């Protein structure tokens, strides 16, 4: 059975945020998207602990606090460290991938250039996490 997810989307590019939301709408998914423009804003959202996201999807290259800096802080928090964090980035830099893997990410997805490929990857990503038994209802 698939569940509706609370997704914290951390992305500084407005067009990328719109694209992600468009895919959710196109697929008719009932996920709740909480948006943050950078890692600093995301940490402020998480500190309130009003809504603990089921998963975090984030870009690496952001102002103020980049993805790796955000993940390092997140993984040092006793409550928040267990939230699956998935990188959604244009960076195919092997060093970035290794660093994220060391920190403890749940996945690394490259943003494809073609919209159809993007829809396919986001669909697979969300299908997996909404069916994953590790995500509490």
N, CA, C and O atoms as a printed pandas DataFrame, in Angstrom:
     atom_number atom_name residue_name chain_id  residue_number  x_coord  y_coord  z_coord
0              1         N          UNK        A               1    0.843   -1.184    0.000
1              2        CA          UNK        A               1    0.000    0.000    0.000
2              3         C          UNK        A               1    0.888    1.247    0.000
3              4         O          UNK        A               1    1.850    1.323    0.765
4              5         N          UNK        A               2    0.578    2.196   -0.830
5              6        CA          UNK        A               2    1.379    3.416   -0.868
6              7         C          UNK        A               2    0.806    4.449    0.091
7              8         O          UNK        A               2   -0.404    4.521    0.304
8              9         N          UNK        A               3    1.677    5.224    0.648
9             10        CA          UNK        A               3    1.286    6.240    1.607
10            11         C          UNK        A               3    1.539    7.631    1.033
11            12         O          UNK        A               3    2.366    7.816    0.140
12            13         N          UNK        A               4    0.811    8.592    1.565
13            14        CA          UNK        A               4    1.114    9.982    1.261
14            15         C          UNK        A               4    2.307   10.383    2.111
15            16         O          UNK        A               4    2.380   10.058    3.296
16            17         N          UNK        A               5    3.224   11.080    1.502
17            18        CA          UNK        A               5    4.450   11.463    2.185
18            19         C          UNK        A               5    4.468   12.944    2.512
19            20         O          UNK        A               5    3.896   13.758    1.787
20            21         N          UNK        A               6    5.122   13.286    3.600
21            22        CA          UNK        A               6    5.512   14.670    3.866
22            23         C          UNK        A               6    6.935   14.789    3.346
23            24         O          UNK        A               6    7.853   14.154    3.866
24            25         N          UNK        A               7    7.110   15.605    2.319
25            26        CA          UNK        A               7    8.406   15.732    1.659
26            27         C          UNK        A               7    8.949   17.136    1.880
27            28         O          UNK        A               7    8.296   18.128    1.555
28            29         N          UNK        A               8   10.150   17.205    2.436
29            30        CA          UNK        A               8   10.846   18.491    2.530
30            31         C          UNK        A               8   11.712   18.602    1.287
31            32         O          UNK        A               8   12.672   17.850    1.122
32            33         N          UNK        A               9   11.372   19.539    0.416
33            34        CA          UNK        A               9   12.115   19.787   -0.814
34            35         C          UNK        A               9   13.001   21.008   -0.589
35            36         O          UNK        A               9   12.504   22.110   -0.359
36            37         N          UNK        A              10   14.311   20.805   -0.658
37            38        CA          UNK        A              10   15.258   21.896   -0.445
38            39         C          UNK        A              10   15.911   22.196   -1.785
39            40         O          UNK        A              10   16.758   21.443   -2.265
40            41         N          UNK        A              11   15.504   23.306   -2.375
41            42        CA          UNK        A              11   15.945   23.671   -3.726
42            43         C          UNK        A              11   15.883   25.179   -3.874
43            44         O          UNK        A              11   14.861   25.794   -3.567
44            45         N          UNK        A              12   16.974   25.783   -4.346
45            46        CA          UNK        A              12   17.015   27.238   -4.487
46            47         C          UNK        A              12   16.552   27.717   -5.862
47            48         O          UNK        A              12   16.327   28.913   -6.042
48            49         N          UNK        A              13   16.404   26.827   -6.824
49            50        CA          UNK        A              13   16.005   27.186   -8.184
50            51         C          UNK        A              13   14.483   27.090   -8.306
51            52         O          UNK        A              13   13.916   25.999   -8.243
52            53         N          UNK        A              14   13.832   28.239   -8.481
53            54        CA          UNK        A              14   12.372   28.298   -8.555
54            55         C          UNK        A              14   11.818   27.416   -9.663
55            56         O          UNK        A              14   10.775   26.787   -9.490
56            57         N          UNK        A              15   12.498   27.364  -10.788
57            58        CA          UNK        A              15   12.032   26.544  -11.913
58            59         C          UNK        A              15   12.075   25.065  -11.538
59            60         O          UNK        A              15   11.168   24.313  -11.895
60            61         N          UNK        A              16   13.108   24.643  -10.827
61            62        CA          UNK        A              16   13.203   23.249  -10.386
62            63         C          UNK        A              16   12.092   22.905   -9.390
63            64         O          UNK        A              16   11.546   21.802   -9.427
64            65         N          UNK        A              17   11.761   23.838   -8.510
65            66        CA          UNK        A              17   10.666   23.627   -7.556
66            67         C          UNK        A              17    9.347   23.486   -8.310
67            68         O          UNK        A              17    8.547   22.598   -8.015
68            69         N          UNK        A              18    9.126   24.368   -9.287
69            70        CA          UNK        A              18    7.912   24.298  -10.091
70            71         C          UNK        A              18    7.835   22.977  -10.851
71            72         O          UNK        A              18    6.770   22.365  -10.933
72            73         N          UNK        A              19    8.956   22.542  -11.403
73            74        CA          UNK        A              19    9.004   21.290  -12.155
74            75         C          UNK        A              19    8.656   20.110  -11.244
75            76         O          UNK        A              19    7.872   19.242  -11.627
76            77         N          UNK        A              20    9.230   20.077  -10.051
77            78        CA          UNK        A              20    8.948   19.001   -9.104
78            79         C          UNK        A              20    7.462   18.975   -8.753
79            80         O          UNK        A              20    6.832   17.918   -8.775
80            81         N          UNK        A              21    6.908   20.140   -8.432
81            82        CA          UNK        A              21    5.484   20.221   -8.081
82            83         C          UNK        A              21    4.590   19.851   -9.255
83            84         O          UNK        A              21    3.526   19.260   -9.065
84            85         N          UNK        A              22    5.011   20.192  -10.456
85            86        CA          UNK        A              22    4.248   19.845  -11.660
86            87         C          UNK        A              22    4.169   18.325  -11.823
87            88         O          UNK        A              22    3.123   17.789  -12.189
88            89         N          UNK        A              23    5.259   17.646  -11.555
89            90        CA          UNK        A              23    5.272   16.179  -11.648
90            91         C          UNK        A              23    4.314   15.580  -10.619
91            92         O          UNK        A              23    3.550   14.669  -10.938
92            93         N          UNK        A              24    4.350   16.081   -9.406
93            94        CA          UNK        A              24    3.448   15.594   -8.350
94            95         C          UNK        A              24    1.996   15.758   -8.788
95            96         O          UNK        A              24    1.184   14.842   -8.653
96            97         N          UNK        A              25    1.687   16.930   -9.309
97            98        CA          UNK        A              25    0.315   17.216   -9.753
98            99         C          UNK        A              25   -0.064   16.341  -10.945
99           100         O          UNK        A              25   -1.160   15.781  -10.980
100          101         N          UNK        A              26    0.826   16.224  -11.911
101          102        CA          UNK        A              26    0.567   15.426  -13.120
102          103         C          UNK        A              26    0.270   13.972  -12.771
103          104         O          UNK        A              26   -0.594   13.344  -13.381
104          105         N          UNK        A              27    0.987   13.445  -11.792
105          106        CA          UNK        A              27    0.810   12.060  -11.391
106          107         C          UNK        A              27   -0.377   11.868  -10.446
107          108         O          UNK        A              27   -0.734   10.739  -10.111
108          109         N          UNK        A              28   -0.983   12.970  -10.022
109          110        CA          UNK        A              28   -2.128   12.888   -9.125
110          111         C          UNK        A              28   -1.767   12.371   -7.743
111          112         O          UNK        A              28   -2.576   11.717   -7.084
112          113         N          UNK        A              29   -0.556   12.666   -7.310
113          114        CA          UNK        A              29   -0.084   12.184   -6.010
114          115         C          UNK        A              29   -0.547   13.122   -4.902
115          116         O          UNK        A              29   -0.700   14.327   -5.106
116          117         N          UNK        A              30   -0.761   12.552   -3.746
117          118        CA          UNK        A              30   -1.283   13.311   -2.614
118          119         C          UNK        A              30   -0.196   13.591   -1.573
119          120         O          UNK        A              30   -0.471   13.609   -0.373
120          121         N          UNK        A              31    1.018   13.807   -2.029
121          122        CA          UNK        A              31    2.112   14.093   -1.109
122          123         C          UNK        A              31    2.080   15.567   -0.709
123          124         O          UNK        A              31    1.684   16.430   -1.492
124          125         N          UNK        A              32    2.504   15.834    0.521
125          126        CA          UNK        A              32    2.595   17.223    0.994
126          127         C          UNK        A              32    4.036   17.678    0.800
127          128         O          UNK        A              32    4.970   17.048    1.297
128          129         N          UNK        A              33    4.204   18.767    0.079
129          130        CA          UNK        A              33    5.529   19.304   -0.198
130          131         C          UNK        A              33    5.762   20.522    0.686
131          132         O          UNK        A              33    4.990   21.480    0.667
132          133         N          UNK        A              34    6.834   20.464    1.456
133          134        CA          UNK        A              34    7.269   21.596    2.270
134          135         C          UNK        A              34    8.527   22.114    1.578
135          136         O          UNK        A              34    9.486   21.365    1.386
136          137         N          UNK        A              35    8.524   23.384    1.207
137          138        CA          UNK        A              35    9.625   23.928    0.415
138          139         C          UNK        A              35   10.556   24.788    1.258
139          140         O          UNK        A              35   10.128   25.562    2.114
140          141         N          UNK        A              36   11.851   24.622    0.981
141          142        CA          UNK        A              36   12.879   25.475    1.574
142          143         C          UNK        A              36   13.831   25.877    0.450
143          144         O          UNK        A              36   14.153   25.066   -0.417
144          145         N          UNK        A              37   14.276   27.124    0.470
145          146        CA          UNK        A              37   15.143   27.641   -0.588
146          147         C          UNK        A              37   16.611   27.297   -0.397
147          148         O          UNK        A              37   17.398   27.398   -1.338
148          149         N          UNK        A              38   16.987   26.893    0.807
149          150        CA          UNK        A              38   18.383   26.547    1.079
150          151         C          UNK        A              38   18.452   25.739    2.363
151          152         O          UNK        A              38   17.449   25.570    3.058
152          153         N          UNK        A              39   19.634   25.246    2.670
153          154        CA          UNK        A              39   19.810   24.418    3.854
154          155         C          UNK        A              39   19.510   25.136    5.151
155          156         O          UNK        A              39   18.984   24.537    6.088
156          157         N          UNK        A              40   19.839   26.411    5.214
157          158        CA          UNK        A              40   19.580   27.192    6.425
158          159         C          UNK        A              40   18.080   27.290    6.693
159          160         O          UNK        A              40   17.627   27.084    7.819
160          161         N          UNK        A              41   17.318   27.606    5.652
161          162        CA          UNK        A              41   15.856   27.689    5.789
162          163         C          UNK        A              41   15.276   26.328    6.176
163          164         O          UNK        A              41   14.355   26.253    6.989
164          165         N          UNK        A              42   15.808   25.266    5.601
165          166        CA          UNK        A              42   15.336   23.914    5.916
166          167         C          UNK        A              42   15.584   23.576    7.388
167          168         O          UNK        A              42   14.718   22.992    8.040
168          169         N          UNK        A              43   16.744   23.933    7.909
169          170        CA          UNK        A              43   17.038   23.673    9.326
170          171         C          UNK        A              43   16.076   24.429   10.232
171          172         O          UNK        A              43   15.663   23.911   11.269
172          173         N          UNK        A              44   15.717   25.644    9.848
173          174        CA          UNK        A              44   14.752   26.418   10.629
174          175         C          UNK        A              44   13.381   25.737   10.630
175          176         O          UNK        A              44   12.702   25.708   11.657
176          177         N          UNK        A              45   12.980   25.196    9.492
177          178        CA          UNK        A              45   11.716   24.461    9.398
178          179         C          UNK        A              45   11.769   23.225   10.301
179          180         O          UNK        A              45   10.818   22.935   11.028
180          181         N          UNK        A              46   12.878   22.511   10.245
181          182        CA          UNK        A              46   13.017   21.279   11.030
182          183         C          UNK        A              46   13.104   21.544   12.534
183          184         O          UNK        A              46   12.659   20.719   13.331
184          185         N          UNK        A              47   13.674   22.688   12.930
185          186        CA          UNK        A              47   13.797   23.021   14.360
186          187         C          UNK        A              47   12.440   23.166   15.020
187          188         O          UNK        A              47   12.265   22.814   16.187
188          189         N          UNK        A              48   11.476   23.687   14.267
189          190        CA          UNK        A              48   10.131   23.886   14.807
190          191         C          UNK        A              48    9.489   22.539   15.148
191          192         O          UNK        A              48    8.691   22.442   16.081
192          193         N          UNK        A              49    9.843   21.507   14.388
193          194        CA          UNK        A              49    9.354   20.133   14.585
194          195         C          UNK        A              49    7.835   20.046   14.548
195          196         O          UNK        A              49    7.246   19.133   15.126
196          197         N          UNK        A              50    7.199   20.997   13.866
197          198        CA          UNK        A              50    5.748   20.950   13.672
198          199         C          UNK        A              50    5.398   19.798   12.736
199          200         O          UNK        A              50    4.458   19.040   12.978
200          201         N          UNK        A              51    6.167   19.687   11.673
201          202        CA          UNK        A              51    6.002   18.586   10.727
202          203         C          UNK        A              51    7.382   17.960   10.527
203          204         O          UNK        A              51    8.316   18.623   10.076
204          205         N          UNK        A              52    7.494   16.700   10.860
205          206        CA          UNK        A              52    8.734   15.973   10.593
206          207         C          UNK        A              52    8.541   15.285    9.247
207          208         O          UNK        A              52    7.648   14.450    9.105
208          209         N          UNK        A              53    9.358   15.621    8.263
209          210        CA          UNK        A              53    9.166   15.019    6.936
210          211         C          UNK        A              53    9.485   13.526    6.935
211          212         O          UNK        A              53   10.308   13.044    7.714
212          213         N          UNK        A              54    8.812   12.814    6.040
213          214        CA          UNK        A              54    9.099   11.395    5.852
214          215         C          UNK        A              54   10.404   11.224    5.083
215          216         O          UNK        A              54   11.193   10.321    5.361
216          217         N          UNK        A              55   10.616   12.112    4.108
217          218        CA          UNK        A              55   11.861   12.122    3.339
218          219         C          UNK        A              55   12.265   13.564    3.063
219          220         O          UNK        A              55   11.441   14.479    3.091
220          221         N          UNK        A              56   13.545   13.738    2.799
221          222        CA          UNK        A              56   14.087   15.037    2.399
222          223         C          UNK        A              56   14.706   14.858    1.024
223          224         O          UNK        A              56   15.513   13.954    0.810
224          225         N          UNK        A              57   14.327   15.720    0.101
225          226        CA          UNK        A              57   14.925   15.736   -1.233
226          227         C          UNK        A              57   15.626   17.076   -1.362
227          228         O          UNK        A              57   15.007   18.127   -1.198
228          229         N          UNK        A              58   16.934   17.037   -1.659
229          230        CA          UNK        A              58   17.673   18.286   -1.672
230          231         C          UNK        A              58   18.698   18.359   -2.793
231          232         O          UNK        A              58   19.225   17.353   -3.270
232          233         N          UNK        A              59   18.950   19.590   -3.184
233          234        CA          UNK        A              59   19.995   19.904   -4.146
234          235         C          UNK        A              59   21.303   20.053   -3.373
235          236         O          UNK        A              59   21.298   20.256   -2.158
236          237         N          UNK        A              60   22.409   19.952   -4.079
237          238        CA          UNK        A              60   23.710   20.138   -3.431
238          239         C          UNK        A              60   24.165   21.586   -3.455
239          240         O          UNK        A              60   24.657   22.109   -2.455
240          241         N          UNK        A              61   23.999   22.224   -4.593
241          242        CA          UNK        A              61   24.544   23.570   -4.791
242          243         C          UNK        A              61   23.494   24.618   -4.454
243          244         O          UNK        A              61   22.623   24.939   -5.263
244          245         N          UNK        A              62   23.600   25.148   -3.225
245          246        CA          UNK        A              62   22.655   26.160   -2.750
246          247         C          UNK        A              62   23.407   27.245   -1.996
247          248         O          UNK        A              62   24.494   27.008   -1.470
248          249         N          UNK        A              63   22.817   28.445   -1.945
249          250        CA          UNK        A              63   23.450   29.519   -1.171
250          251         C          UNK        A              63   23.263   29.303    0.333
251          252         O          UNK        A              63   22.460   28.472    0.755
252          253         N          UNK        A              64   23.990   30.038    1.106
253          254        CA          UNK        A              64   23.951   30.067    2.571
254          255         C          UNK        A              64   24.473   28.776    3.189
255          256         O          UNK        A              64   25.475   28.801    3.904
256          257         N          UNK        A              65   23.825   27.667    2.934
257          258        CA          UNK        A              65   24.203   26.378    3.495
258          259         C          UNK        A              65   23.981   25.352    2.390
259          260         O          UNK        A              65   22.837   25.056    2.045
260          261         N          UNK        A              66   25.041   24.816    1.838
261          262        CA          UNK        A              66   24.864   23.885    0.718
262          263         C          UNK        A              66   24.384   22.515    1.207
263          264         O          UNK        A              66   24.243   22.293    2.410
264          265         N          UNK        A              67   24.139   21.614    0.281
265          266        CA          UNK        A              67   23.593   20.308    0.617
266          267         C          UNK        A              67   24.455   19.495    1.555
267          268         O          UNK        A              67   23.944   18.880    2.491
268          269         N          UNK        A              68   25.750   19.483    1.322
269          270        CA          UNK        A              68   26.656   18.706    2.173
270          271         C          UNK        A              68   26.719   19.298    3.583
271          272         O          UNK        A              68   26.722   18.556    4.565
272          273         N          UNK        A              69   26.767   20.612    3.685
273          274        CA          UNK        A              69   26.764   21.254    5.011
274          275         C          UNK        A              69   25.451   20.954    5.744
275          276         O          UNK        A              69   25.453   20.657    6.939
276          277         N          UNK        A              70   24.340   21.034    5.020
277          278        CA          UNK        A              70   23.034   20.730    5.609
278          279         C          UNK        A              70   22.999   19.291    6.125
279          280         O          UNK        A              70   22.589   19.043    7.260
280          281         N          UNK        A              71   23.428   18.346    5.289
281          282        CA          UNK        A              71   23.405   16.930    5.671
282          283         C          UNK        A              71   24.275   16.653    6.897
283          284         O          UNK        A              71   23.905   15.852    7.755
284          285         N          UNK        A              72   25.427   17.313    6.979
285          286        CA          UNK        A              72   26.323   17.134    8.118
286          287         C          UNK        A              72   25.632   17.552    9.413
287          288         O          UNK        A              72   25.730   16.859   10.426
288          289         N          UNK        A              73   24.942   18.673    9.379
289          290        CA          UNK        A              73   24.208   19.151   10.565
290          291         C          UNK        A              73   23.043   18.213   10.873
291          292         O          UNK        A              73   22.826   17.849   12.028
292          293         N          UNK        A              74   22.299   17.822    9.846
293          294        CA          UNK        A              74   21.140   16.942   10.014
294          295         C          UNK        A              74   21.532   15.621   10.666
295          296         O          UNK        A              74   20.857   15.153   11.583
296          297         N          UNK        A              75   22.619   15.024   10.196
297          298        CA          UNK        A              75   23.033   13.706   10.688
298          299         C          UNK        A              75   23.597   13.757   12.101
299          300         O          UNK        A              75   23.791   12.714   12.725
300          301         N          UNK        A              76   23.863   14.955   12.616
301          302        CA          UNK        A              76   24.315   15.107   13.999
302          303         C          UNK        A              76   23.167   15.358   14.968
303          304         O          UNK        A              76   23.392   15.482   16.172
304          305         N          UNK        A              77   21.932   15.436   14.458
305          306        CA          UNK        A              77   20.758   15.653   15.293
306          307         C          UNK        A              77   20.146   14.293   15.650
307          308         O          UNK        A              77   19.842   13.497   14.761
308          309         N          UNK        A              78   19.969   14.031   16.932
309          310        CA          UNK        A              78   19.485   12.725   17.400
310          311         C          UNK        A              78   18.128   12.337   16.835
311          312         O          UNK        A              78   17.905   11.158   16.561
312          313         N          UNK        A              79   17.221   13.273   16.653
313          314        CA          UNK        A              79   15.881   12.978   16.149
314          315         C          UNK        A              79   15.836   12.965   14.621
315          316         O          UNK        A              79   15.222   12.085   14.018
316          317         N          UNK        A              80   16.485   13.940   14.009
317          318        CA          UNK        A              80   16.352   14.140   12.564
318          319         C          UNK        A              80   17.281   13.278   11.719
319          320         O          UNK        A              80   17.061   13.140   10.516
320          321         N          UNK        A              81   18.300   12.701   12.314
321          322        CA          UNK        A              81   19.305   11.939   11.549
322          323         C          UNK        A              81   18.719   10.759   10.795
323          324         O          UNK        A              81   19.318   10.291    9.826
324          325         N          UNK        A              82   17.558   10.267   11.219
325          326        CA          UNK        A              82   16.983    9.074   10.611
326          327         C          UNK        A              82   16.065    9.368    9.424
327          328         O          UNK        A              82   15.562    8.446    8.783
328          329         N          UNK        A              83   15.850   10.636    9.136
329          330        CA          UNK        A              83   15.014   10.979    7.983
330          331         C          UNK        A              83   15.804   10.657    6.712
331          332         O          UNK        A              83   16.907   11.172    6.525
332          333         N          UNK        A              84   15.247    9.806    5.833
333          334        CA          UNK        A              84   15.954    9.500    4.583
334          335         C          UNK        A              84   16.147   10.776    3.757
335          336         O          UNK        A              84   15.200   11.522    3.509
336          337         N          UNK        A              85   17.385   11.006    3.343
337          338        CA          UNK        A              85   17.732   12.193    2.565
338          339         C          UNK        A              85   18.232   11.757    1.199
339          340         O          UNK        A              85   19.153   10.949    1.083
340          341         N          UNK        A              86   17.606   12.306    0.169
341          342        CA          UNK        A              86   17.926   11.944   -1.206
342          343         C          UNK        A              86   18.428   13.185   -1.929
343          344         O          UNK        A              86   17.762   14.220   -1.941
344          345         N          UNK        A              87   19.599   13.072   -2.526
345          346        CA          UNK        A              87   20.148   14.173   -3.320
346          347         C          UNK        A              87   19.501   14.144   -4.694
347          348         O          UNK        A              87   19.414   13.090   -5.325
348          349         N          UNK        A              88   19.049   15.302   -5.158
349          350        CA          UNK        A              88   18.525   15.488   -6.511
350          351         C          UNK        A              88   19.314   16.653   -7.088
351          352         O          UNK        A              88   19.038   17.814   -6.787
352          353         N          UNK        A              89   20.298   16.330   -7.920
353          354        CA          UNK        A              89   21.269   17.338   -8.323
354          355         C          UNK        A              89   21.708   17.153   -9.772
355          356         O          UNK        A              89   21.543   16.084  -10.359
356          357         N          UNK        A              90   22.265   18.215  -10.328
357          358        CA          UNK        A              90   22.880   18.129  -11.655
358          359         C          UNK        A              90   24.343   17.717  -11.536
359          360         O          UNK        A              90   24.984   17.424  -12.545
360          361         N          UNK        A              91   24.876   17.690  -10.324
361          362        CA          UNK        A              91   26.282   17.389  -10.116
362          363         C          UNK        A              91   26.555   15.889  -10.224
363          364         O          UNK        A              91   26.029   15.086   -9.453
364          365         N          UNK        A              92   27.382   15.537  -11.188
365          366        CA          UNK        A              92   27.817   14.143  -11.294
366          367         C          UNK        A              92   29.265   14.015  -10.792
367          368         O          UNK        A              92   29.962   13.049  -11.103
368          369         N          UNK        A              93   29.690   15.000  -10.019
369          370        CA          UNK        A              93   31.032   15.022   -9.452
370          371         C          UNK        A              93   31.204   13.843   -8.492
371          372         O          UNK        A              93   30.491   13.725   -7.496
372          373         N          UNK        A              94   32.152   12.990   -8.808
373          374        CA          UNK        A              94   32.382   11.782   -8.022
374          375         C          UNK        A              94   32.720   12.116   -6.560
375          376         O          UNK        A              94   32.307   11.402   -5.646
376          377         N          UNK        A              95   33.465   13.192   -6.349
377          378        CA          UNK        A              95   33.830   13.616   -4.989
378          379         C          UNK        A              95   32.566   13.961   -4.185
379          380         O          UNK        A              95   32.455   13.589   -3.017
380          381         N          UNK        A              96   31.606   14.677   -4.815
381          382        CA          UNK        A              96   30.343   15.007   -4.149
382          383         C          UNK        A              96   29.583   13.737   -3.775
383          384         O          UNK        A              96   29.068   13.612   -2.664
384          385         N          UNK        A              97   29.523   12.805   -4.712
385          386        CA          UNK        A              97   28.799   11.555   -4.464
386          387         C          UNK        A              97   29.414   10.778   -3.298
387          388         O          UNK        A              97   28.696   10.271   -2.436
388          389         N          UNK        A              98   30.741   10.689   -3.277
389          390        CA          UNK        A              98   31.421    9.983   -2.187
390          391         C          UNK        A              98   31.191   10.668   -0.840
391          392         O          UNK        A              98   30.937   10.008    0.167
392          393         N          UNK        A              99   31.282   11.987   -0.836
393          394        CA          UNK        A              99   31.078   12.745    0.409
394          395         C          UNK        A              99   29.663   12.536    0.942
395          396         O          UNK        A              99   29.472   12.321    2.139
396          397         N          UNK        A             100   28.676   12.597    0.054
397          398        CA          UNK        A             100   27.284   12.379    0.465
398          399         C          UNK        A             100   27.087   10.960    0.982
399          400         O          UNK        A             100   26.385   10.745    1.970
400          401         N          UNK        A             101   27.698   10.012    0.324
401          402        CA          UNK        A             101   27.585    8.622    0.743
402          403         C          UNK        A             101   28.188    8.431    2.133
403          404         O          UNK        A             101   27.623    7.720    2.964
404          405         N          UNK        A             102   29.337    9.066    2.389
405          406        CA          UNK        A             102   29.976    8.993    3.711
406          407         C          UNK        A             102   29.074    9.569    4.796
407          408         O          UNK        A             102   29.017    9.046    5.909
408          409         N          UNK        A             103   28.372   10.643    4.467
409          410        CA          UNK        A             103   27.494   11.296    5.436
410          411         C          UNK        A             103   26.297   10.405    5.762
411          412         O          UNK        A             103   25.796   10.419    6.887
412          413         N          UNK        A             104   25.844    9.636    4.784
413          414        CA          UNK        A             104   24.740    8.713    5.039
414          415         C          UNK        A             104   23.446    9.059    4.332
415          416         O          UNK        A             104   22.381    9.079    4.949
416          417         N          UNK        A             105   23.536    9.333    3.038
417          418        CA          UNK        A             105   22.322    9.631    2.277
418          419         C          UNK        A             105   21.586    8.341    1.935
419          420         O          UNK        A             105   22.151    7.249    2.001
420          421         N          UNK        A             106   20.314    8.487    1.570
421          422        CA          UNK        A             106   19.495    7.342    1.185
422          423         C          UNK        A             106   19.470    7.160   -0.331
423          424         O          UNK        A             106   19.002    6.133   -0.821
424          425         N          UNK        A             107   19.968    8.143   -1.075
425          426        CA          UNK        A             107   19.994    8.036   -2.526
426          427         C          UNK        A             107   20.580    9.269   -3.171
427          428         O          UNK        A             107   20.655   10.342   -2.572
428          429         N          UNK        A             108   20.995    9.084   -4.421
429          430        CA          UNK        A             108   21.582   10.186   -5.195
430          431         C          UNK        A             108   21.010   10.085   -6.607
431          432         O          UNK        A             108   21.290    9.124   -7.323
432          433         N          UNK        A             109   20.220   11.061   -7.003
433          434        CA          UNK        A             109   19.565   11.049   -8.306
434          435         C          UNK        A             109   20.050   12.251   -9.110
435          436         O          UNK        A             109   19.973   13.394   -8.659
436          437         N          UNK        A             110   20.548   11.967  -10.302
437          438        CA          UNK        A             110   20.955   13.052  -11.201
438          439         C          UNK        A             110   19.735   13.595  -11.928
439          440         O          UNK        A             110   18.900   12.833  -12.414
440          441         N          UNK        A             111   19.637   14.925  -11.998
441          442        CA          UNK        A             111   18.548   15.554  -12.738
442          443         C          UNK        A             111   18.830   15.399  -14.234
443          444         O          UNK        A             111   19.820   15.929  -14.737
444          445         N          UNK        A             112   17.973   14.683  -14.935
445          446        CA          UNK        A             112   18.198   14.542  -16.376
446          447         C          UNK        A             112   17.782   15.811  -17.114
447          448         O          UNK        A             112   17.016   16.621  -16.592
448          449         N          UNK        A             113   18.287   15.974  -18.319
449          450        CA          UNK        A             113   17.967   17.151  -19.123
450          451         C          UNK        A             113   16.548   17.089  -19.687
451          452         O          UNK        A             113   15.843   18.098  -19.708
452          453         N          UNK        A             114   16.133   15.921  -20.139
453          454        CA          UNK        A             114   14.808   15.781  -20.754
454          455         C          UNK        A             114   13.724   15.670  -19.683
455          456         O          UNK        A             114   13.861   14.929  -18.710
456          457         N          UNK        A             115   12.641   16.427  -19.887
457          458        CA          UNK        A             115   11.550   16.452  -18.914
458          459         C          UNK        A             115   10.951   15.057  -18.712
459          460         O          UNK        A             115   10.641   14.681  -17.582
460          461         N          UNK        A             116   10.787   14.300  -19.773
461          462        CA          UNK        A             116   10.202   12.954  -19.673
462          463         C          UNK        A             116   11.059   12.056  -18.778
463          464         O          UNK        A             116   10.538   11.263  -17.993
464          465         N          UNK        A             117   12.363   12.191  -18.907
465          466        CA          UNK        A             117   13.273   11.412  -18.057
466          467         C          UNK        A             117   13.184   11.868  -16.597
467          468         O          UNK        A             117   13.264   11.053  -15.678
468          469         N          UNK        A             118   13.017   13.174  -16.398
469          470        CA          UNK        A             118   12.851   13.721  -15.054
470          471         C          UNK        A             118   11.584   13.146  -14.410
471          472         O          UNK        A             118   11.611   12.705  -13.261
472          473         N          UNK        A             119   10.476   13.156  -15.159
473          474        CA          UNK        A             119    9.216   12.613  -14.650
474          475         C          UNK        A             119    9.405   11.149  -14.256
475          476         O          UNK        A             119    8.935   10.720  -13.203
476          477         N          UNK        A             120   10.091   10.389  -15.098
477          478        CA          UNK        A             120   10.327    8.973  -14.836
478          479         C          UNK        A             120   11.131    8.778  -13.541
479          480         O          UNK        A             120   10.787    7.930  -12.718
480          481         N          UNK        A             121   12.170    9.541  -13.367
481          482        CA          UNK        A             121   13.010    9.385  -12.160
482          483         C          UNK        A             121   12.277    9.789  -10.885
483          484         O          UNK        A             121   12.379    9.115   -9.861
484          485         N          UNK        A             122   11.542   10.890  -10.957
485          486        CA          UNK        A             122   10.793   11.341   -9.772
486          487         C          UNK        A             122    9.691   10.335   -9.442
487          488         O          UNK        A             122    9.439   10.051   -8.271
488          489         N          UNK        A             123    9.039    9.802  -10.461
489          490        CA          UNK        A             123    8.000    8.789  -10.247
490          491         C          UNK        A             123    8.575    7.580   -9.531
491          492         O          UNK        A             123    8.001    7.113   -8.548
492          493         N          UNK        A             124    9.686    7.075  -10.005
493          494        CA          UNK        A             124   10.312    5.907   -9.384
494          495         C          UNK        A             124   10.746    6.209   -7.949
495          496         O          UNK        A             124   10.557    5.389   -7.051
496          497         N          UNK        A             125   11.317    7.371   -7.746
497          498        CA          UNK        A             125   11.766    7.778   -6.415
498          499         C          UNK        A             125   10.595    7.804   -5.433
499          500         O          UNK        A             125   10.679    7.240   -4.343
500          501         N          UNK        A             126    9.512    8.458   -5.825
501          502        CA          UNK        A             126    8.360    8.596   -4.930
502          503         C          UNK        A             126    7.603    7.283   -4.762
503          504         O          UNK        A             126    7.081    7.002   -3.684
504          505         N          UNK        A             127    7.541    6.480   -5.816
505          506        CA          UNK        A             127    6.910    5.155   -5.692
506          507         C          UNK        A             127    7.641    4.319   -4.641
507          508         O          UNK        A             127    7.024    3.670   -3.796
508          509         N          UNK        A             128    8.967    4.354   -4.719
509          510        CA          UNK        A             128    9.763    3.576   -3.772
510          511         C          UNK        A             128    9.511    4.033   -2.332
511          512         O          UNK        A             128    9.218    3.211   -1.463
512          513         N          UNK        A             129    9.625    5.326   -2.081
513          514        CA          UNK        A             129    9.524    5.804   -0.704
514          515         C          UNK        A             129    8.107    5.767   -0.169
515          516         O          UNK        A             129    7.920    5.640    1.041
516          517         N          UNK        A             130    7.098    5.872   -1.030
517          518        CA          UNK        A             130    5.718    5.793   -0.519
518          519         C          UNK        A             130    5.299    4.352   -0.254
519          520         O          UNK        A             130    4.290    4.117    0.411
520          521         N          UNK        A             131    6.061    3.380   -0.767
521          522        CA          UNK        A             131    5.773    1.969   -0.492
522          523         C          UNK        A             131    6.727    1.392    0.552
523          524         O          UNK        A             131    6.547    0.255    0.988
524          525         N          UNK        A             132    7.725    2.150    0.951
525          526        CA          UNK        A             132    8.762    1.660    1.861
526          527         C          UNK        A             132    8.207    1.501    3.271
527          528         O          UNK        A             132    7.630    2.433    3.830
528          529         N          UNK        A             133    8.383    0.339    3.828
529          530        CA          UNK        A             133    7.856    0.055    5.174
530          531         C          UNK        A             133    8.609    0.788    6.281
531          532         O          UNK        A             133    8.129    0.844    7.413
532          533         N          UNK        A             134    9.781    1.350    5.975
533          534        CA          UNK        A             134   10.527    2.093    6.976
534          535         C          UNK        A             134    9.902    3.458    7.270
535          536         O          UNK        A             134   10.184    4.071    8.300
536          537         N          UNK        A             135    9.060    3.922    6.363
537          538        CA          UNK        A             135    8.396    5.209    6.541
538          539         C          UNK        A             135    7.141    4.961    7.393
539          540         O          UNK        A             135    6.250    4.213    6.990
540          541         N          UNK        A             136    7.082    5.592    8.564
541          542        CA          UNK        A             136    5.936    5.390    9.449
542          543         C          UNK        A             136    4.711    6.125    8.920
543          544         O          UNK        A             136    4.819    7.154    8.253
544          545         N          UNK        A             137    3.571    5.580    9.228
545          546        CA          UNK        A             137    2.320    6.193    8.763
546          547         C          UNK        A             137    1.862    7.255    9.725
547          548         O          UNK        A             137    0.827    7.884    9.504
